[in-house]
């Protein structure tokens, strides 16, 4: 889902006038998906939201998350693991992601549960273990790897902080 934002400009263009600061910008859409949208993709989304906020990219980046067969709720151990690093996903509900949404994305990360190929869309399978029924001690390294990958994605696409 790409949206274009246009700044309002009431001035009329004149001859050799300098261009205005009004610029059309398209948002970059980053999508994080897995089958159940209850663990890895929720963690990636939370870290991406943090990166977007900390880098001041709210007007430039849209973050989408979903699954092909969404669960009823985010895994409790995922909520706990993210809370340990100051991210609150309590109360989020897994949702479905459509093929149209995926095709409209600029980047799609799957979490080890898909070999998705979308023409014109940059895709990457992060091949991560499912944290679903694991103890917190096994979820922390998965969480930390997801954080590392999300930060690297933002560094690559938007420049290092």
Secondary structure, DSSP 8 states (H G I E B T S, - for coil): ---EE---------TT----S---EE-EEEEEEESSSSSHHHHHHHHHHHHHHHTT-TTTEEEEEEESS--SS--HHHHHHHHTTT---TT----B--HHHHHT-SEEEE-SS-----TTSEEEE------TTS-HHHHHHHHHHHHHHHHHHHHHHH---
